[in-house]
């Protein structure tokens, strides 16, 4: 199991478009992907659970990946957050 801290740096935080990008990426892996905030968990393939985490810019999340491709899943999720979900500031 891989556990990594991630900071939401996207100016808009974790919103519908960014959560959709997480779900889309999460569906490409066999491993279980979850995000944790203040003891609450959201599945990396469930957009509603992700939105209910209420994660504005600056929020600290813990990424949990477990399964046969957990290392690649963690690496790509971390990269997605680092790239602000492919969004640019307007």
Backbone bond lengths (Angstrom), bond angles and torsions (degrees), N, CA, C in turn:
res aa  C-N    CA-C-N  psi(-1)  N-CA   C-N-CA  omega(-1)  CA-C   N-CA-C  phi
1 X - - - 1.457 - - 1.521 109.26 -
2 X 1.313 115.34 137.90 1.461 121.80 178.44 1.518 108.74 -112.21
3 X 1.323 116.90 131.43 1.466 123.24 176.49 1.519 107.84 -126.20
4 X 1.330 116.83 123.79 1.461 121.02 -179.08 1.521 109.91 -136.45
5 X 1.308 115.96 138.42 1.460 121.06 174.25 1.522 108.63 -79.42
6 X 1.325 115.50 138.14 1.461 122.32 178.55 1.521 107.50 -132.69
7 X 1.308 116.88 137.38 1.459 121.96 174.07 1.524 108.57 -104.99
8 X 1.318 116.56 131.89 1.458 120.91 176.17 1.526 107.25 -75.81
9 X 1.332 116.89 112.29 1.461 121.25 -178.56 1.526 112.42 -105.52
10 X 1.316 116.39 -8.49 1.460 120.90 178.97 1.531 108.97 -60.81
11 X 1.330 119.18 128.21 1.468 121.30 -179.16 1.532 113.79 -54.89
12 X 1.332 116.50 -29.65 1.470 119.96 179.66 1.523 112.47 -91.76
13 X 1.312 117.02 -0.14 1.459 120.50 -178.62 1.513 111.33 72.11
14 X 1.315 114.77 -158.69 1.457 121.49 178.18 1.520 107.20 -93.14
15 X 1.315 116.40 106.01 1.467 122.08 -177.43 1.527 108.14 -126.75
16 X 1.327 118.08 -170.53 1.469 121.36 -172.30 1.527 113.08 -57.51
17 X 1.306 118.30 -45.89 1.470 120.84 -177.50 1.531 111.14 -67.48
18 X 1.312 117.04 -42.74 1.465 119.28 -179.94 1.531 110.91 -70.38
19 X 1.327 117.34 -38.24 1.464 120.45 176.81 1.528 110.28 -63.51
20 X 1.319 116.34 -37.52 1.465 120.82 177.11 1.523 110.89 -62.94
21 X 1.318 117.70 -39.08 1.468 121.53 177.70 1.530 110.49 -64.85
22 X 1.325 117.14 -38.39 1.470 121.13 177.68 1.525 109.97 -63.83
23 X 1.331 116.50 -46.43 1.471 121.07 -179.28 1.524 110.47 -62.39
24 X 1.322 116.52 -44.75 1.461 120.76 -179.68 1.533 110.41 -59.47
25 X 1.326 117.10 -45.81 1.459 120.60 178.32 1.530 110.42 -67.82
26 X 1.319 116.96 -42.83 1.464 120.99 -178.70 1.515 113.29 -58.78
27 X 1.316 116.89 -32.25 1.458 121.46 -178.85 1.523 112.80 -71.57
28 X 1.318 117.27 -11.71 1.463 120.05 -179.58 1.528 112.56 -86.60
29 X 1.322 117.18 -4.02 1.465 121.39 -177.49 1.512 111.77 -115.07
30 X 1.320 114.72 150.45 1.456 121.07 175.81 1.533 110.77 -81.61
31 X 1.308 116.67 -29.20 1.466 122.04 -177.25 1.517 112.21 -64.86
32 X 1.317 114.58 154.06 1.456 122.04 171.87 1.527 107.81 -74.73
33 X 1.342 116.50 132.77 1.462 121.86 179.15 1.515 107.82 -126.66
34 X 1.326 115.84 124.42 1.464 121.00 179.69 1.518 109.55 -135.73
35 X 1.319 114.78 153.45 1.458 122.10 175.34 1.519 107.95 -120.58
36 X 1.331 115.90 141.09 1.456 121.18 -178.31 1.523 109.97 -123.46
37 X 1.326 114.96 135.92 1.459 121.41 173.84 1.520 107.96 -140.65
38 X 1.307 116.74 120.07 1.463 122.34 177.15 1.527 112.31 51.73
39 X 1.332 116.85 41.44 1.454 121.10 177.48 1.523 115.20 81.81
40 X 1.324 117.52 -1.47 1.476 121.32 176.78 1.519 108.24 -101.58
41 X 1.319 116.31 143.73 1.457 121.93 -177.03 1.520 111.24 -116.17
42 X 1.334 114.90 148.27 1.460 122.06 174.85 1.521 107.66 -135.36
43 X 1.319 115.82 133.47 1.452 120.74 177.10 1.519 110.79 -71.71
44 X 1.302 116.93 141.99 1.456 122.05 -179.23 1.515 113.81 -73.34
45 X 1.329 116.50 -0.49 1.472 120.96 176.61 1.526 111.35 -118.02
46 X 1.328 117.07 13.92 1.460 121.27 -176.34 1.527 109.88 -125.24
47 X 1.316 116.53 102.59 1.471 120.73 -174.52 1.526 112.01 -62.34
48 X 1.324 117.75 -38.72 1.472 119.74 -178.89 1.530 111.23 -65.43
49 X 1.323 116.86 -43.23 1.466 119.57 178.33 1.529 110.46 -61.88
50 X 1.331 116.70 -40.68 1.466 119.89 178.88 1.522 111.15 -62.99
51 X 1.320 117.42 -44.44 1.464 120.75 -179.92 1.526 111.54 -64.88
52 X 1.328 117.12 -34.55 1.463 120.85 -179.42 1.530 113.05 -70.69
53 X 1.330 117.24 -11.64 1.475 119.15 175.19 1.524 111.11 -68.78
54 X 1.339 116.78 -20.50 1.467 121.28 -179.38 1.532 109.48 49.34
55 X 1.319 115.58 78.62 1.461 121.71 -174.44 1.524 111.46 -120.95
56 X 1.342 117.66 85.73 1.464 119.72 175.43 1.530 110.69 -73.41
57 X 1.316 115.48 174.92 1.467 121.25 177.68 1.526 109.56 -51.74
58 X 1.333 115.38 135.53 1.458 121.27 178.89 1.518 113.90 94.90
59 X 1.327 117.65 -8.29 1.456 121.34 -179.77 1.526 110.53 -70.09
60 X 1.312 116.13 137.56 1.456 122.21 175.94 1.526 108.99 -96.04
61 X 1.305 116.42 126.28 1.464 122.92 177.01 1.522 108.36 -120.57
62 X 1.319 116.18 157.37 1.460 120.69 171.57 1.520 107.11 -112.90
63 X 1.311 115.95 124.71 1.458 123.26 177.14 1.521 108.33 -91.04
64 X 1.337 116.39 128.21 1.461 122.46 177.40 1.525 107.72 -118.57
65 X 1.314 117.55 122.21 1.460 122.63 176.57 1.526 108.28 -126.01
66 X 1.334 115.12 133.65 1.462 118.90 178.92 1.513 109.40 -146.01
67 X 1.312 115.52 125.26 1.449 120.50 178.22 1.514 111.78 149.03
68 X 1.321 116.50 -174.10 1.460 120.53 -173.23 1.526 115.12 -64.83
69 X 1.325 117.73 -26.57 1.472 120.15 179.55 1.531 111.59 -117.46
70 X 1.332 115.38 32.10 1.469 121.24 -174.99 1.525 113.43 -60.68
71 X 1.315 118.00 -37.34 1.466 119.95 -178.91 1.520 111.36 -65.44
72 X 1.322 116.77 -45.33 1.459 120.37 178.50 1.530 110.55 -67.19
73 X 1.323 117.26 -39.89 1.465 121.00 179.09 1.524 110.29 -60.97
74 X 1.324 117.12 -46.84 1.464 120.91 179.74 1.519 110.90 -63.01
75 X 1.314 116.25 -45.27 1.470 121.07 -179.29 1.531 110.96 -59.68
76 X 1.321 117.17 -46.04 1.462 120.10 -177.71 1.532 112.71 -72.45
77 X 1.329 117.66 -33.86 1.470 119.76 176.27 1.531 110.16 -67.09
78 X 1.314 116.43 -43.48 1.466 120.38 178.41 1.524 109.89 -60.54
79 X 1.318 116.71 -41.63 1.462 121.31 178.33 1.528 111.19 -64.44
80 X 1.331 117.52 -40.10 1.468 121.21 178.32 1.529 110.52 -60.13
81 X 1.325 117.18 -44.26 1.468 121.07 177.45 1.523 110.22 -65.05
82 X 1.338 117.37 -41.76 1.467 121.06 -178.81 1.524 111.44 -63.31
83 X 1.334 116.95 -30.85 1.464 121.55 178.97 1.532 111.78 -89.84
84 X 1.332 116.89 12.32 1.474 121.69 -179.66 1.527 111.90 52.59
85 X 1.343 114.57 39.76 1.469 122.53 174.93 1.539 111.98 61.56
86 X 1.325 116.67 22.63 1.460 120.75 179.46 1.530 113.60 77.89
87 X 1.325 116.99 9.56 1.465 120.84 179.96 1.514 110.82 -91.73
88 X 1.304 116.07 152.48 1.447 121.21 174.54 1.519 108.55 -119.24
89 X 1.307 116.24 152.20 1.471 120.33 178.79 1.518 110.13 -69.66
90 X 1.324 114.86 144.28 1.477 119.40 177.06 1.502 109.77 -118.67
